[in-house]
């Protein structure tokens, strides 16, 4: 399979104005992919195109994508070969593709279902022509393998901001839409950097650079829960206990270390205030008690609920952050 399966014009395209580029990552997704594609086709906002990056599927995923490309046309659905290094690298490869021109860029998982107004809602929140990076994200409605409602993802009441983003991502990438400046910012991420998750990374960069993050409490995506989910919903007690375990077994500390290392490449993009918070957070992570607690307080780091902040403080005490 060639690296670029659908030929796209690499020159300026005036039709990109107002267009939404849907960045779809696929890997062995034959079971739910058609339902997701139908939800994209049914959007009330119709100025979109789908860019699918397949990461080496061995099932019927490519066959399904190609059938929809025949139906929609090559100008509305392009298919690419993914880097074969996991979901985050696959999404990042789409963000970096210069031939994809649009005003907005929406991350899309292969097994969800979008509400009909998902794109239109995001576009209304992201002002076209805005010069600063901006990101839209939302809560999700949780559904089982058959699409039956199971509840909702946690509602985060706190303000989306860099000091919170350093220790928590507030929304799944399956809800995120970036404006053009945000896409340009994220696309400058070196390929060699280890990115924990594309959505957390986008949230860190946009908020850290002084950009705008809009968190929509109204669910716009049906987030399908099944055995092959890469990330859980964080709703059930078992899921929260699993994440709590990651906080104290060193996993979360390793994620934070990777994020901080990646942010070093973007120091010139961060605001003065956020640079100070970042450096104080770094200092807190290597300091001994009680200086660790003092630096942590000065950094202003927090999570989105009282219970999570209690756990956060405990993690600081045992140096697992």
URKA-V511545 format. One record per backbone hydrogen bond with DSSP energy under -0.5 kcal/mol. NH is the residue of the N-H (numbers start at 0). CO is the residue of the C=O. E is the energy in kcal/mol with one decimal. If there is no record, write none. Layout:
NH & CO & E
NH & CO & E
//
This chain:
4 & 2 & -0.5
4 & 78 & -1.7
5 & 78 & -0.7
6 & 4 & -0.5
15 & 12 & -2.1
16 & 13 & -1.4
18 & 15 & -1.8
19 & 46 & -2.1
20 & 18 & -0.5
20 & 103 & -3.1
21 & 19 & -0.7
21 & 48 & -3.2
22 & 20 & -0.7
22 & 105 & -3.3
23 & 21 & -0.9
23 & 50 & -2.2
24 & 22 & -0.5
24 & 107 & -1.8
25 & 52 & -2.3
31 & 28 & -0.9
32 & 28 & -1.9
35 & 31 & -1.7
36 & 32 & -2.7
37 & 33 & -2.4
38 & 34 & -1.6
39 & 35 & -1.5
40 & 36 & -2.5
41 & 37 & -1.6
42 & 39 & -1.5
43 & 115 & -2.4
44 & 115 & -0.5
45 & 43 & -0.7
47 & 45 & -1.8
48 & 19 & -2.1
49 & 75 & -3.5
50 & 21 & -3.2
51 & 49 & -0.5
51 & 77 & -3.0
52 & 23 & -2.9
53 & 51 & -0.6
53 & 79 & -2.5
54 & 25 & -2.6
63 & 59 & -2.5
64 & 60 & -2.4
65 & 61 & -2.8
66 & 62 & -1.9
67 & 63 & -1.9
68 & 64 & -2.1
69 & 65 & -2.0
70 & 66 & -1.6
71 & 67 & -3.0
72 & 68 & -2.6
75 & 72 & -1.5
76 & 72 & -1.4
77 & 49 & -2.5
79 & 51 & -3.0
80 & 2 & -2.1
81 & 53 & -3.5
81 & 79 & -0.5
89 & 85 & -2.0
90 & 86 & -2.5
91 & 87 & -2.5
92 & 88 & -1.9
93 & 89 & -1.3
94 & 90 & -2.0
95 & 91 & -1.7
96 & 92 & -0.6
96 & 93 & -0.9
97 & 95 & -0.6
99 & 96 & -1.4
100 & 98 & -0.9
102 & 15 & -0.5
102 & 18 & -2.0
103 & 18 & -1.8
104 & 177 & -2.5
105 & 20 & -2.5
106 & 104 & -0.5
106 & 175 & -1.8
107 & 22 & -2.3
112 & 221 & -1.6
114 & 219 & -2.5
117 & 114 & -2.1
120 & 116 & -2.5
121 & 117 & -1.8
122 & 118 & -2.7
123 & 119 & -1.9
124 & 120 & -1.2
125 & 121 & -1.3
126 & 124 & -0.7
129 & 126 & -1.8
134 & 211 & -2.6
135 & 176 & -2.8
136 & 213 & -2.4
138 & 215 & -2.1
140 & 220 & -2.6
141 & 139 & -0.5
141 & 150 & -2.4
142 & 222 & -2.0
143 & 147 & -2.2
146 & 143 & -2.0
149 & 141 & -3.6
150 & 141 & -1.0
152 & 139 & -2.4
153 & 232 & -0.5
155 & 153 & -0.6
156 & 154 & -0.7
156 & 303 & -0.5
164 & 160 & -2.5
165 & 161 & -1.9
166 & 163 & -1.5
167 & 163 & -1.0
169 & 167 & -0.5
174 & 171 & -1.9
175 & 172 & -1.1
176 & 135 & -2.1
177 & 104 & -3.1
178 & 133 & -2.1
179 & 102 & -0.9
182 & 178 & -2.4
183 & 179 & -2.6
184 & 180 & -2.1
185 & 181 & -2.6
186 & 182 & -2.5
187 & 183 & -0.7
187 & 184 & -1.0
188 & 185 & -1.7
192 & 189 & -1.6
194 & 192 & -0.8
195 & 193 & -0.6
200 & 196 & -2.3
201 & 197 & -2.1
202 & 198 & -2.2
203 & 199 & -2.4
204 & 200 & -2.5
205 & 201 & -2.7
206 & 202 & -2.2
207 & 203 & -2.4
208 & 204 & -1.8
209 & 206 & -1.3
210 & 205 & -2.5
211 & 132 & -2.4
213 & 134 & -3.1
214 & 212 & -0.6
215 & 136 & -3.0
215 & 213 & -0.6
216 & 214 & -0.6
218 & 216 & -0.6
219 & 138 & -1.3
220 & 138 & -0.5
221 & 112 & -3.5
222 & 140 & -2.8
222 & 220 & -0.9
223 & 221 & -0.8
224 & 142 & -3.2
225 & 223 & -0.6
228 & 225 & -1.7
239 & 235 & -2.1
240 & 236 & -2.6
241 & 237 & -1.9
242 & 238 & -1.9
243 & 239 & -2.2
244 & 240 & -2.4
245 & 241 & -1.7
246 & 242 & -1.4
247 & 243 & -1.2
248 & 244 & -1.9
251 & 245 & -2.7
253 & 249 & -2.0
254 & 250 & -2.1
255 & 251 & -2.6
256 & 252 & -2.4
257 & 253 & -2.1
258 & 254 & -2.4
259 & 255 & -2.7
260 & 256 & -2.1
261 & 257 & -2.1
262 & 258 & -2.3
263 & 259 & -1.1
264 & 261 & -1.4
265 & 262 & -1.9
266 & 263 & -1.0
268 & 265 & -1.5
269 & 265 & -1.0
269 & 266 & -0.7
270 & 207 & -2.0
274 & 270 & -2.2
275 & 271 & -1.9
276 & 272 & -2.0
277 & 273 & -2.6
278 & 274 & -2.6
279 & 275 & -2.2
280 & 276 & -2.3
281 & 277 & -2.3
282 & 278 & -2.2
283 & 279 & -2.2
284 & 280 & -1.7
285 & 281 & -0.8
285 & 282 & -0.8
286 & 282 & -1.0
290 & 287 & -0.7
291 & 287 & -1.5
292 & 289 & -0.5
293 & 289 & -1.9
294 & 290 & -2.8
295 & 291 & -2.3
296 & 292 & -2.3
297 & 293 & -2.2
298 & 294 & -2.0
299 & 295 & -1.0
299 & 296 & -0.6
300 & 295 & -1.0
301 & 162 & -1.0
308 & 304 & -2.0
309 & 305 & -1.8
310 & 306 & -1.8
311 & 307 & -2.3
312 & 308 & -2.4
313 & 309 & -1.9
314 & 310 & -2.4
315 & 311 & -2.1
316 & 312 & -2.3
317 & 313 & -1.8
318 & 315 & -1.1
319 & 314 & -3.0
//
